[in-house]
Amino acid sequence: MEAHRVHVVAAVLRDRAGRVLLARRPPGGPHGGLWEFPGGKVEPGETPREALAREILEELGVEVVVGGRVAAVDHDYPHLAIRLDAYACRLARGEPRGVDGQAVAWVRPRDLPALALPAADRPIAIRLARDDGP
């Protein structure tokens, strides 16, 4: 029997230079200290786009316009099975900051695969780097 998959969403938020925003997970918890595309769980009654807009406001203190899905990843961690949908996002209001003190960084797409990322985020990073060109 297949384990229940938790539906999570992530933002591919770019600045004017084409860099992508990443957030660093707090130490201690699952994937502590790793860089990730910001986002979180889809709650009951939410659409994935609504969940992503809510999570980005909660985590980064900014409003975003959520665009089209750019990637979908199914990944089984030892502790959790997830479905990760990544969406292109555009900043609508505010300047991203780690609301809970987490580090944030703007990263060139070609540099994404070299970072320490959770396994589910890695295929998205590789795709963005490939699309960025040499």
N, C-alpha and C positions, 0 to 999 in steps of 0.2 A: 504494500500500500504506500502510495506517495505521501510524503509529509506535507502538511499544510504550508503553503507559500505565503509569506508576508509580502504585501505589495508596498514597495517603497518607490519614491520619486526623487530625482536629482536634477539640479539646474546646471545647464551649460550657459553660464552668464559671461558675456564677453564685454570688454571695454572697447573704447574707440580704436585702440591699437591692435585689437584682435586677440588680446590675452584673455585667458579663462580664469575665473575666480575659483580658488580652492579654499577649503577650511580645514583646520587641523583638529582631529578628534582629541578630546581631553584624555590625559593619561589615566590608566587604570581600568577603564571599561573595555568592551570589545573593540578591537582595532585601535586601542589607545596610542596616540602619537602619530597615527598615519594621516596623510592628506586625503581628502575626499571631495567629490562634487557635493556641494551643500544640498540638503533636502531632508526627507524623513518619511515616516509611515503615512499611508493613506488611511484615514479614519473612516469608520462606517458612516455612510451617507454623503461622503465627499467624492467628487470626481478627482482623478489624478491631478488635473490642472489646479483645482481649488486647493488641494492638499499642498501642492508645491508652493503656491502663492502664500499660503498660511505659514508653512515651515520657513520660507525665506524671510518673511516679516519677523517671525519669532527668533530665528537664529542670527540674522544679519541686520535687522532693523531697517530694511528697505522694502519698497513695493516694486514688484516686477510684473511685466506682461509676459505671460507664458505662451510660447508659440508651439510649433510642431514638435512631435517626438523625433529625436535624432538617433536613439538607440534603445534596445530592450535586451536585458541580460537576465537569464535565469541562473542562479548560483546557489549551490548547497554548501554552506559553512557547517562545521561540526555541530554548532549550537543552533543553527537557523537556516531555513531555506527561504530565499527571497526571489522576488521578481522585481528587477530594477528598471524603471522606465526613466530615461533622461530626456529632458525637453530643452530646446533652445529658449533662452529668456533674454529679455531686454529690461534694463533698469528704467523704472518709471519715476521713482522718487527716492531721494536719500543717497547716502554714501555707505557702502557695505562695511560693517564692523562686526567683530565677534561680540554679540550681546552678552554672552556668558564668559567673556574673556578669552575665547579661543582665537588662535592666530588665523588670519586670512592672508592670502597672497594672490596676486595676479601673475599668471604663468603663461609663457608662450606655449602654444599647443605642441610644438616639436619637443619641448622639454618635459612634457607630462609623463611619458613612459619611464623616465629616469627617477621619478619620485617614488617614495614608499607609499603605496596605495592599497586599499582593501582589494581583494581579488575580484570582486564584482565590478569595481570601478576601472580596473585595468583595461578591459576590452574597449571601453569608451575612450580612455586616454590614448590608446594605440590608434584608434580610428581617427580621432581629432588630429593627432600628430601626422598621420599618413596624409590626411586631407590638407594639412598645412604646407606640405611640400618641403623641399630641401632648404 
